[in-house]
Amino acid sequence: MTVPGRHRPSTTAMAAAAAEAGGREAVALPHKVSRRQLLRVASVACGVQFGWALQLSLLTPYVQELGIPHQWASLVWLCGPLSGLIVQPFVGHMSDRCASPFGRRRPYIVGGAAAISTAVLLVGFSADIGSALGDPGGGETRYRAIAVYLLGFWLLDVGNNTTQGPCRALLADLTGKDHRRTRVANAYFSLFMALGNILGYATGSFSRWFSIFPFSVTSACGINCANLKSAFLLDVVILAITTCITVLSAKETPLSSAGGLMDSAGETQVQLNTEHEAFLWELIGSCRYLTLPIWMVLIVTALTWIGWFPFILFDTDWMGREIYKGDPNEGTNYQTGVRMGASGLLLNSVVLGCTSVVLEKICRKWGAGLTWGIANILMFLCFLAMLIISSWAKNKEYPQNGLPPDGVVVASLVIFTILGAPLAVTYTIPYAMISARTEPLGFGQGLAMGILNLAIVIPQVLISVGSGPLDQLFGGGNSPAFAVGALAAFVSGLVAIIGIPRSQIAGRRGQR
């Protein structure tokens, strides 16, 4: 899961990584692609990210409604990092060698979109399917619905990873060796990602979808479930529209069975390098060539993601459970808190986008290492503030309506909003730094990004496995996992400031 979090990185390096992950050489296309066409091709990012925002904001709370205890909810997210580690490089490898007359990338984009649509329908209708298969009502654990939900959830992660990689590679194919147009294409991709996030979080925060789609309410699916179901139905529509725009706008050159691009007459035009070592083995074997500066980047990246992943897993759950003192299966406070958390994530996305615009200028002034370190210290302060608010709320009696004071809600939303700035740094600086530091070693961008991906997914696996039991050990809330995240953020900030010299990075940036 390249969260890779919440958004995919928008750097030129990632586009190059997608293009090179399968081991092919860059190919300059014979016709220059217009910016308008690049804009249309990038639009699928909006549909994919819309569903991803719904997944992040609504699905951890929903799976607890179905009956999975809080301490095991994080295990559901294991598929994210595992599919990011396995599916992404495999799809990149296969799409580089796809000889379909439909093109190399578009079959995987369509297939991934179909997987996402199927997945969100399984998740949205899991309660109904479970009831049809014999699940009991009355608040008991719905094992059949959980099984359908898990199938849909894991398929959703696979679909996300299947779609986005080929789309980035398609943009890289269309721009060829024109680096300026590659940056423009990535900017368009990031624009649609931001738009998808904002629309997705706004959809997740709206509480009246069930009244707009009354058929979504059934005997097995109450109001909260119906809101989620309706949101995912909207996701299917948006994804279908954006996927059609992308695949109809792109004019791909088919790959011949001989391993080259064919011209209009059907003859091989350019030969591709199809000999490539197995991707995971190459990653492992390359680690012995890494220098100390590269290891510093990987260490800071791993610690940063140990900091981020508890928040990514439990942000809206924290708002519903600890700020609104709600229970997923009792009353309305929990769902009110979840929707308020989705509103906070919307504000987070806005700040993330604004920070991304000015981040390059900040790095030029302060240096990438110092900027990264300060961002992680800010992340630590935000997580510390969340722990303080949680402690205060735990010992505070709320008014008769059971809702938290407005000041507490506003403070929580401010924290969510501020966290957009360090998140922008996390999605940008590590990718640029690993690209610059591995270039002298002769690593391709695909290999460089694969090595960095290891530093991202391994911490995510650890947090997915350990955070739930850790929280249960200390009382069942989210504070223990957030405390681990805060500590990791603080340590990573210090390591970035001390271990990544400002002058060295400035020099590398100047050389590039």
FENPERA-V736555 format. One record per run of one state. SS is the DSSP state (a for helix, b for strand, c for the rest). FROM is the first residue (numbers start at 0). TO is the last residue. If there is no record, write none. Layout:
<<SS/FROM/TO> <SS/FROM/TO>>
This chain:
<<c/0/10> <a/11/19> <c/20/33> <a/34/41> <c/42/42> <a/43/65> <c/66/68> <a/69/95> <c/96/104> <a/105/123> <c/124/124> <a/125/131> <c/132/141> <a/142/174> <c/175/177> <a/178/204> <c/205/207> <a/208/211> <c/212/212> <a/213/215> <c/216/221> <a/222/248> <c/249/253> <b/254/254> <c/255/258> <b/259/261> <c/262/266> <b/267/270> <c/271/277> <a/278/288> <c/289/290> <a/291/322> <c/323/325> <b/326/326> <c/327/328> <b/329/329> <c/330/331> <a/332/365> <c/366/366> <a/367/393> <c/394/404> <a/405/425> <c/426/427> <a/428/438> <c/439/443> <a/444/472> <c/473/477> <a/478/498> <c/499/500> <a/501/510> <c/511/511>>
